[in-house]
Amino acid sequence: MTETAAEPPLYFWTATRLRDAIRDGELSAVEVMTAFLDRTDATNDAVNVMVHRLPREEALALAAEADRAREAGEALGPLHGLPIAIKDLVDVAGMPTSRGSRAFAGRGPADADVPHVAKLRKAGALVIGKTNAPEFGVGTVTWNDVFGITRNPFDLDRHAGGSTGGVAAVAAGMLPFCDGSDSGGSLRYPASFCNAVGLRTTPGVVPAVAGGGSWSPHSVNGPVARTCRDAALLLTGMSGSDELSPLSARTRPTAELGAPRTAPLRVAWSEDLGELPISAQVRTVFAQTRARLEDAGVEIVDADVDFSGVGRAWEIIELVGWFSLLGRDPIDHPEKYRDDFARNVSEASGFSTAELIAAEDRRYRLFAAFAELLRSFDAFVCPGAPVVAPPAELPWVPQIEDEHFDRYFQWQRLACHLVMTGHPVLAMPAGFTSEGLPVGIQVVGRYGDDVELLAVGEQLELILDVVDVHPELG
């Protein structure tokens, strides 16, 4: 890894700085687009994250049109002229959606954008491709039988994390930011593995439609960036209500961050959510993170939250979601799907009404516990992931310390437990191991206060001072 020089290359400028430079005429959108396209050409073969790309001439034509609009004095959106790619789980007009699955590979281009992609275009973002994801987003590492493994830019022998494989593109400098989704850590584990920012938003802040959590708070869409300020910028472009997205109807509007927050911080702290195995490498960096924050004047108080039964409740809700999405097809035709996904759907088909009711009740009780806790604290903090980025040949992490796992989602519990709070959760860079591997933290904020959570994150970010450490690639 290397720390950014005084004047980094364009592809490592912050999205906010790039946006301002385009608006002010310091840079053209064509110059910015060219920098990212060249970087992708140089690095994507190694990282394997951009699974669909607009032809170069089409991407440059989008940028040229953005320049023409600025020169003509047209009203510009908050993301004007910035390139973005979309996670290959959702539809983008004119592009294929494989969902990382043999069952969907080879289908033609989608007819229309999902709501948050339409909003991104309206905000001025230039959609230039799709990013890799595991089959239907299952698991927190990105691999599938269609496109293969997405690798970590900090160590190509390791996973980038998942299911939001696009984090690797942001970390590597192929994109200034990207979108993602999260029902079990899919925005947060890859951010922790790649020294990036991923925000699991308050349900409804980013609109979702049928097949994407329209009625459920379980799976949400959110921004990925290199800094909290850039994540807030992207969130302004992808958030808002949609008439077909019922949870989005009453959410608060989002906004870019103002001046950096300077108010004293009081943070609740947990090393392991009271029960979960955490590797020695992560514990070491997490302890160093606490010391740095306390030295900077952050008040940290150890928190004791009851997470008993939450893992099983998440499992029931998650698996039922897959069954509701695909019905019996993975049961009747398991050869079309990866084994653990077909197993998920088969198991979900047998859950009882009593189990479903108990899971929803446990989710509400944890939501209420966090709402009460956060009346007294600005945020709740725990490790971003229980391990550093795992070796790329592993389909999932089978063991942490002395605990062995026989299901892929059991090593995700550090993220899954926080899904069940219903509150927004920010994953952000915290430090590096002695081997130079990124380690992150998760920061839980108050329900609906996503922008305030990003402001708190920026305050922590300025203390920890590691966001400008980038991988050596190309």
N, C-alpha and C positions, 0 to 999 in steps of 0.2 A: 504494500500500500504506500501511498505518497500523499503528503499534505499539499493542498493546492498552492500554486505559486501566487505571487502578488496579483498577477493578472491572469486568471485561468483562461483556458480556451473557451470559446462561446458555448460549447456543449456542456460545460460545467458552470456557466453563469446561472444564477437563480432564475426561476421563471418570472418572478416579479421584475427583476432587472431587465430581462429580455423584453418583457411586455412594455415596460417604460421606454426602452431604447427604440422599439418599433414605433411607438406612439410619437416619440419626440423626433423621429427621423434620424437618430444616431445610427440605427441599423435598419436595413430593409427586411421584410419578412422572407424574401428570397435568400438573403444572406444567412438568416437564422435557419431556414429550412435546409439549405445546402450543408451547413455545419452538422446538423443532426443526421442527414442522409449519409454524409461521408463517414461519420462516426459509426453508423449502423453497418455500412458496407465493411468497415474495418474490424468490427467486433462481433457481429451477430452469428457468424459461423461458429465461433468459440462458445458463445453464451447460449445460443439457440432459444431466443425468446420471441422474436418477431416472426409469427407464423403466417401472416398474410401482410403484404405490403402493396400499397399503390405503386404503379410504375413511376419511376423517378420524374418523368415529364409531367405526369398528372399531379404529383405532389408539388412540384415547382409551379405549375399553373395555378393551384390553389393559393400559393404564397404570392404570386404575381397579382392575383385578383385582390388579395388583402392589401397589397401595396397601392393598387389603383384606388381602392376605397378610401384609404387614408389620404392620399394625394388629392382626392376629390372633395375632401372635407366631410365625408359621411360620418354619421354617428358610429362609434366603435364600441364593441362589447368589451367586457373586462379581460377576455382571453384573446384579444384580437391578434391574429398572426402566429399563434403558438401551436406547434404540432402536438398531436396526441394520438395514442393508439388505445384500443378498447379490448378489454378482456374477452377472450373467445368463448364466453358462456352466453353472451347476449347478442341480439341482432343489430347489425349496422347495415343500413341500406346500401346495396350494391356489393356487399362482401359476404363470403360464406361464413357460416357458424357451425363449427364442428363439435363444439363442447368437449373436445378431446376424446371423442368416442367413436369407435368403429361404426356404431349404430347411426351416427350422423355424418360421418366423413363422406365427402363426395356430393353432398347436397349443393344445390345452386345458391346464388347470392340471395340475401334477404331482401324483402320488398320495402321494409321501412325500419327506421331507427326505433329502439326502445326510448322511453321518455327522457332519461338523463342524457342520452347521446344527442337527441334532438336539441336539448337545452344547451349542451356544449357547443354545438354548431351555431346556435343563435347567439351565444356569448362570444363567438369569433374564433373558437378553436378550430384547427384544421385536422380533420380525422384522416390519418394516413396508413392505418393498419390495424391488425389484431395481435394480441399477445397471448402466449401459451398458458394453458391451465390443465390440471389433471382432469380425468373423466368426470364431467358434471361437477367439478370443483371438489371432489372427494379427496380429503387428505391435505396436509399442510406442507407437502413437497410437490413440485410440479414435474410430472412425467406422465406420458400416455403412449398408447400404441400407435397413435397417428403421427405425432411430431417428435416424440422422444423426450429427453431430459433437458430442462432448463437449468443451467449451471450458474454458480455463484461467481460474480465478477471478482470478488476478493480471493477466491481459490476455486479454480475451475474443476477441481476434483471433488467439490462439494455441491450440495443442492443450493439453489437460490431460495428455496421455500415456496410455499403455495397456499392456497390455490391461485393467488394473484401473482403469477409468474412475471407480470409486467414490472414488478419492483426491480427485477434484474436489469431491465432496459433503462430505468431511471437511474439506478446506481451506476451503470456503465456509461452513461452519457448519451444513450441513443434517443432519449426523450427527456423533456424538462419535467414532465409529470405524466401520470396515467390514472385510469380509474381502476377500481377493484371491488370485490364483494367479500362478505364475511358472515359465516354462520358458526365458525368454530376456530377462528384464528387466521383466516385466509388473507386478511390485510395486515395482520400484526406479526405473525411468525416471519414471513419474508422480509418485512421491514427490519425486524430485529437481526436477521441474518445478513442483511445487506447495507446496514448503516443508513437507513432511510426512514421516512415518516409514513405511517398508514393510519387512517382514522376510520374506526368502526363508528358510524354516525348514529345519532338517536334515530330510532325507527321512524320513517316517514320524512325525514329531512331531505333525502334523495328519493324521488318517486320510483316506485316499483309496480309492475303490472303482473297480470296472470302468469304463473310459472316462476315468478321472481319475488315472492313474498308480499303480494299486494295486501293481504289481510293479516299477515303475521309479523311480529317484531323480531323474528328469529334471524332471518337473513337480511342484510342491508347492503347497500352500495355506498362507496366512499372514495375519498381522494388518496392518492399516493404522490409523494413529492420528496424532495431532499431536505426541506425545512418546513417548520410549522407555518411560517408566513406564506410559503408557496402552496401548502395544503389548503389554507384558508382561501387563497385566491382561486384555486381550482374548485373549491366547494361552492363559491359564489356562482360558478358557471354550471354546475350540475345539480344544484338543489332547487327546491320550489315545488309548488303544488301542481298536480295534474288531475284532470277530471276523472281519469280512469284509475287513479291511485288513491284509494280511500284514506290511507294513513298519512298521506301528504297534505291533506286538506287544512289542518290547523297548526302546522309546524311554523316556528318562527323563521323569519327571513335570515339568511346568512350574509355576512359582510366581510370585506377584507380587514385585516388587523390594522389598528391604528398605531400610535406610538407604543413601543415595547412596554409591557406591564412592569411596574416597579413596586407595587404594594407588597407588604410582607406575605410570605407564603407559609401556610400551615398544612402539612401533608400527613395523611395516614399511611402507614408503611406495613408491608407484609413481605417476608422473605420467601414464602412458599404457599400462600393461601391456607396455611394451617395444616397441610397434610401431604403436599405433593412433592415428589422427588425432584431435586434440582442438582445439576452437575456441579462439581467442585469449581470448574472454570467459570461458570456463570455466577456462582455464589461469591467468588473472589471479586469479580468486576462489580457486582451489585453492592458489595460492602464498600468498595472504593467509591462508587457513585454516592452512596449515603454520606461518606466522609466529606466528599467535595461539596455536596449540597449544604451540609451542616456548617462547614467552614465558611460558606457564603451567606449564612444567616437564615437558611430555611429551617423552620421548626418541623421536626419529624417525630411522630408519635406512633409507636407500634400499635397496630390494630388487631382486634380479635373478632373476626366475622365467622359465623357458623355456615360452612359450606357442605354440611352433611347431607347426603342424598341428592346434591345438585348434579353430580356427574351422571347418575342414572336418569334423572329428569331430562337433562340435555340430550342424552342418547335417544330417549323415546321420541322427543319432539323432532330431533334431526332426522331420524330414520322414517318417521311418519311423513315428513316433508318429501323425502325421495319417493315414497310409495304414492303420495298424492300427485306427484309430478308425472310419473311414468306408468302408474298402474301395475298390472301384472306382467308387462312385457319382459322385465328382467327375470321374473320367475319362470315364465314360459319359454324364454329364449336366452338363457344365461350365457350362451356362447358369444353373444353380441357384446357382452359387458365384462369388465374386470371382475374377478371373483368376489372381492370384498364388497363391491357395489351391489352385485346380485344378492349377496348374503344380507346386506342391509335391507333391501326391499322385501325379501322373503321374511325376514324376522319381523319387520314392521307390520306385515299383513296379519300377524297373530297377536298384536297387542290388544289388551282388553280395554273396555271403556273406563274401568276403574284406574288402570295404569295411566291413561291419558289425563284423566281428571287430576290425579295425584301429581303428575308432572307439571301441569299448568299451575296448580296450587303452590308447588315448591318454587316455581319461577316468580310468582307474585310475592311470596314471602321474602325472597332474596332481593327483589326490586325494592320493597318497602324498607328492608334493612339498610340498603345503600342510600336510599333517599334520606333516611334518618341520619346515617353516618355523615353524609356530605353537608348536612346543616352546620357541622362544626369544623369542617375541613375544606380547603380549596380543591383537594384532589386525593385520590387513593392510588398508591404506587406499589407495583410488584414487578418481578422480572418479566422481560418481554417474551422469553421462551426458556424452557428448562435446560436446553443444551445450545451449543453453538451449531452452526450449519452442519448437518450430518453428511457423511460420504455419499456421493452421487449414486453409487450402486445400490444403496438401500431403498426399498420401496416405501419404508417408513421406519421410525426409530423403535426398535424392539426392546430396548432396555435403557434405563437411566439409573445410575448408581446400582443399587441392589434389587431394584424392582423391574420385573419382566412384564411385557405386554403381549397379549395374543390378539388384539384388535388394533387397527391402525389409529383409531381416534383416542386411544387411551393415553398416548403421549401428548395429545393436544389439550389435556384438561386445564392447564394453566390459562389457556385462552377460552376454552369452552365454558368454564365456570363464570367468566366475566360476561359472556353472552347473556347468561341467565339473569344478570342484574338489570337488563334493559337499558342501561345507561351508556352514554358514548364512551368509547375507550380509544385512547391514542397510544400507538406504539411509536417510539422515537429512539434515536441513537443515545447511548449512554457511555460507551467506552469500547476498549479492545482488549482481547486476551494477549498474553505474552507472545503468542504466535501471529498476532495481527488479525484475528478474526473478530468481527463486530459482535457486540452484545447490546441489546436494547432494554428498555423498560416499558411497561404498560402503565398508563395514567388514566384513571377513571374520573370523569367529570360529572357535573350535575345534569340530570335529565333535561334535554332541550337546549342546554347551554354549550353547544358544540364550538362556537366561536370563542367563548370564554375559556373553554378547555384548551383550544389551540393557543390562546394568549398565555395561559399558564405553561403550556408546553414550550413556547418560545422563551419564557423566563427561565425555565430549566435548561433549555438548549444553550442559552447565552452563558450560563454558568459552566456547563459540561464541555462546551466548545470542541465538539468532534464532528460536526456536520460537514466540515470542509475537507475531511479525509476521504479520498477517492481511490478506487482500485487502479492498479497499473495494468492497462490492457492496450494492445495495439501500439 
